[in-house]
Amino acid sequence: MFVVPGEDRREAIATFPGVAHMSTDVAVAEAVRGASRGIGGVLLFGLPDLKDAIGSSAWDDGGPVQAATRAIRAAVPGLVIATDVCLCQYTDHGHCGVLHDDGTVANDETLPLLARVAVSHARAGADIVAPSDMMDGRVHAIRAALDEAGHAESAAILSYSTKFASAFYGPFRDAAHSAPQRGDRKTYQMDPANAREALRESLLDEAEGADMLMVKPAGPYLDVLARVVESTDLPVAAYQVSGEHAALRFAAANGALDLRSATLESLLAIRRAGASAIMTYAAIDAAEWLDD
Ligand code: PBG
């Protein structure tokens, strides 16, 4: 869910059918609806009012993710709440970390900032913090900060451990207003051609203290997902990303596919490859269809 400041806001996103910007009150209603259909949890992304060079509104305890976390926790106590930990929605340059003077992303300088974001989310009541920035060493930095802040047992880390530099994130970047102003994310996200590096990245995050791993996107990378699942005892999630979702929705809207059977088949394939959990924008629909 993409949470925005304000009240009574539900705004469609042209490139992202079925997904909307929602203010906290609307997000709460959506969470209640999802829970009643049997979804496992929600994953929250925030769009702040203010962006700056270091993404400082990301650790504002009054920010949209923090506010939605508290409100959903109160309205649906049993629902798992996961929060996206990254800077790209909050930086004015759109990168997932802070920048050196020459415009390149500063990995190590970003780590303490991500840790602040994670602690702020945990303080708001998140069950799971999910770092998606792909900086090296962030899982270790976040784990240490959570432990120190008293969240050793209350907050788990779901690491986007193998996240590819993919063309399938287009609708998300429209929704999150997070496209990089210059350059791309290839210096920190994984090379789609390199399966062995992808595996190594996930295992590094396990060693740093991740509680769950994740492969993203899901559909184009089922081989990688299956290999990660075989290489770890941790739960492995898979993320059916915005472009995968939009492709299904636009194809169905034009009569090329049956939405229900194509979506369920795509989710079945992700499960068959070994995913313990699936992040998908079709979650509420799928839960309803599976219940039928
Ligand atoms: C932010 C982030 C992205 C996604 C999740 N977290 C976009 C990106 O890396 O540019 C993509 C999710 C989707 O496409 O559904 N780092």
Boltz pocket constraint, residues with backbone or C-beta under 6 A from the ligand:
constraints:
  - pocket:
      binder: B
      contacts: [[A, 84], [A, 86], [A, 88], [A, 96], [A, 132], [A, 133], [A, 168], [A, 169], [A, 170], [A, 171], [A, 172], [A, 173], [A, 178], [A, 185], [A, 240], [A, 241], [A, 242], [A, 243]]
      max_distance: 6.0
